[in-house]
């Protein structure tokens, strides 16, 4: 049997889901647990909803960062993208940055992955590299043609727009 949140996730449009989530803060913990799970079709939608309702560096998410990083490693592209978007909104502790940097480099290098998940991984790579200048030299090779060739013109433009300032500093 579906919980009220699960029913919302599969039957409502984005604006309605956000309104319901904001009206029912007690659903937040369930949304996090669903986002971290493999209970489709709810899991990726819960991650999408969380990203839509959290604030920058949301204190409610902080205690889940380790679990979000761990879960993101093993999810499919759409679900992984939504978890990465949540992480992009957070100030990350150094203890997570190394693992996350490596995971995102791995995602970026997989040219068969969805461009949207690759672009979000790239955003995290640059965010972490901007905090740790010693990583800047590791991202300069990310503009090589074979990494960009599988991207649409718009995604390629976005990637170059993200990468060029990061590697020229």
C-alpha positions in Angstrom: 0.0 0.0 0.0 1.3 3.5 -0.9 2.0 6.1 1.7 0.5 9.5 1.2 3.9 10.8 0.1 4.4 7.9 -2.4 0.9 8.6 -3.8 1.9 12.3 -4.2 5.1 11.4 -6.0 3.3 9.4 -8.7 0.1 11.4 -9.1 1.0 15.1 -8.8 2.8 17.6 -10.9 5.9 19.3 -9.5 4.2 22.4 -8.2 1.6 20.3 -6.4 4.3 18.0 -4.9 6.2 21.0 -3.6 3.0 22.5 -2.1 2.2 19.2 -0.4 5.7 18.7 0.9 5.8 22.3 2.3 2.4 21.7 4.0 3.5 18.4 5.5 7.1 18.8 6.9 6.6 15.4 8.6 7.0 13.9 5.1 10.7 15.1 4.9 12.3 12.1 6.5 10.3 9.7 4.4 11.3 11.6 1.3 15.0 11.3 2.2 14.7 7.6 2.9 12.9 7.1 -0.4 15.5 9.1 -2.2 18.2 6.9 -0.8 16.4 3.7 -1.5 15.8 1.7 -4.7 12.0 1.7 -4.4 11.1 2.9 -7.9 9.3 4.8 -9.2 9.4 6.7 -5.9 13.1 7.0 -5.2 14.3 9.3 -8.0 11.1 11.3 -7.7 11.7 11.8 -4.0 15.2 13.0 -4.8 13.8 15.4 -7.4 11.3 16.7 -4.8 13.9 17.1 -2.1 16.1 19.1 -4.5 13.0 21.3 -5.2 12.2 22.0 -1.6 15.6 22.3 0.2 17.5 25.5 0.7 21.2 26.2 0.1 23.1 24.2 2.7 19.8 22.9 4.2 20.4 21.7 7.8 17.9 18.9 7.4 20.0 17.3 4.7 23.4 17.7 6.4 23.1 14.6 8.5 22.4 12.6 5.3 25.3 13.7 3.2 27.4 10.6 3.7 24.4 8.4 2.8 23.6 10.5 -0.3 27.2 10.3 -1.5 27.2 6.5 -1.0 23.8 6.1 -2.6 24.7 8.2 -5.6 27.5 5.8 -6.6 25.1 3.0 -7.4 22.0 4.7 -8.9 20.9 4.9 -12.5 21.5 8.1 -14.4 18.3 10.0 -13.6 18.3 9.1 -9.9 22.1 9.8 -9.7 21.5 13.3 -11.3 18.9 14.2 -8.7 21.2 13.2 -5.8 24.1 15.1 -7.3 21.9 18.2 -7.6 21.1 17.9 -3.8 24.8 17.7 -3.1 25.5 20.7 -5.2 23.4 22.8 -2.9 25.4 21.7 0.2 28.6 22.9 1.7 30.5 19.7 1.9 33.0 18.6 4.5 36.4 17.7 3.3 35.8 14.1 4.4 33.3 13.7 1.6 35.0 15.8 -1.1 37.6 13.3 -2.1 35.2 10.4 -2.6 32.7 12.7 -4.3 35.4 14.2 -6.6 36.5 10.7 -7.6 33.0 9.5 -8.2 32.2 12.6 -10.3 35.4 12.2 -12.3 34.3 8.6 -13.0 30.8 9.8 -14.1 32.3 12.5 -16.4 34.6 10.0 -18.0 31.7 7.6 -18.9 30.7 9.2 -22.2 27.8 6.8 -22.6 26.1 8.2 -19.5 23.3 10.8 -19.8 24.7 14.3 -20.5 22.6 15.7 -17.7 24.2 13.5 -15.0 27.6 14.2 -16.5 27.1 18.0 -16.4 26.0 17.8 -12.8 29.0 15.7 -12.0 31.2 18.3 -13.7 29.6 21.0 -11.6 30.6 19.2 -8.5 34.1 18.5 -9.8 34.5 22.3 -10.4 33.0 23.2 -7.0 35.4 20.9 -5.2 38.4 22.0 -7.3 37.6 25.7 -6.6 38.0 24.9 -2.9 41.3 22.9 -3.4 43.6 24.6 -5.9 45.8 21.5 -6.1 43.0 19.8 -8.0 42.8 22.4 -10.8 45.5 20.6 -12.8 43.5 17.4 -12.6 40.5 18.9 -14.4 42.3 20.5 -17.4 42.1 17.2 -19.4 38.3 17.2 -19.1 37.9 19.4 -22.2 39.4 16.8 -24.5 37.3 16.1 -27.5 36.4 12.5 -26.6 34.7 13.7 -23.4 32.7 16.4 -25.2 31.9 14.5 -28.5 28.9 12.6 -27.1 27.3 15.8 -25.7 24.6 17.7 -27.5 25.7 21.2 -28.7 23.9 22.8 -25.7 25.4 20.4 -23.2 28.9 20.8 -24.8 28.5 24.6 -24.5 27.5 24.3 -20.9 30.5 22.0 -20.1 32.9 24.4 -21.8 31.4 27.4 -20.1 31.9 25.6 -16.7 35.4 24.3 -17.5 37.1 27.2 -19.2 37.1 29.6 -16.2 38.1 26.7 -13.9 41.1 25.6 -15.9 42.3 29.1 -16.8 42.6 30.3 -13.2 
